[in-house]
Amino acid sequence: MKKSAGVICSVFTVASAGAGVYFLTKKKQNEAETAGLHVPYGPYEAVFKRPLDVLVSGTALALLSPVLMVTALLVRAKLGSPVLFVQERPGRKDPATGQEEMFRIYKFRTMTDRRGKDGELLPDEKRLTAFGKQLRSTSLDELPEVFNIIKGDMSLIGPRPLLPEYLPRYSEEQRHRHDVRPGLSGLAQVSGRNALSWEEKFGDDVKYVRHITFTGDLKILLKTAVAVVKKDGISSGTSATMEAFTGNEG
């Protein structure tokens, strides 16, 4: 009798939790649709994605703290101060204004501050050291972004945050990549990283934004690990990093 009561209680709890998630998802979807904003695809995006971001990134920070410390010391020894590269990037659109919210992204430095006779910084390929290339090829330079994820600036998976000057160069379709939080990795990164053209990257970004699922994020996370191990697509083939996005042809 007690066993039957326990089973009934468990079923009731699961059913209640499921109903709660369903109604919360519908509520968020209806509110977003009414406001003309990005509509979450399903329960994962609407309810679970952000808590999972915090849980996974917080766990990663605790486990990888020795790696962060050693990498920081190596950057300081080989490239000097500051250890971190900090730059403003556009994030998710603010629902109130429809404009991208700016945030400061954190990475380990991979370049020197070498300048030419005119006082201007030298091209990337002349400032990117062998040590910096190694950091990029292993993606260790990206590790400080876990702080951005915990803060809520970024997500584990999403379109990569790019430069602010690119904003007016996007087509209306491409700008939908900013409907969600930018990510530490994304569909474009596991499809070729810097080896893809800008149009291919943005196509992948928008495709991702319109169909965010737990299975999809998990696949991207696993493919990211494989891409890092294989060191795929680190450079574009014509540049040390990636050519600037100058706009869409035609």
ZIBEL-V372780 format. One line per field, one symbol per residue. ss: DSSP state (a for helix, b for strand, c for the rest). phi: phi as a letter, one per 20 degrees, with the letter a starting at -180 (. if undefined). Layout:
ss=???
phi=???
This chain:
ss=caaaaaaaaaaaaaaaaaaaaaaaaaaaaaaaaaccccccccaaaaaaaaaaaaaaaaaaaaaaaaaaaaaaaaaaaaaccccbbbbbbbbbbccccccbbbbbbbbbccbcccbcccccbccaaaabcaaaaaaaaacaaaccaaaaaaaccbbbbccccccaaaaaaccccaaaaaaccbbbbcaaaaccaaaccaaaaaaaaaaaaccccaaaaaaaaaaaaaaaaacccccccccccccccccccc
phi=.fffffffffffffffffffffffffffffffffemdfegfagfffdeffgfgffffffffffegffffffffffffedndffeecbfcedfffgfdmdfeebeedbffccedfcefeneffggfedeeffffffffemffegffffffffofccfcrfffdffffgfeffgfffffefcffcfbbgffeeqlffeffffffffgfgfgebecffffffffffffffffelemfdeocbfcbffeepefm
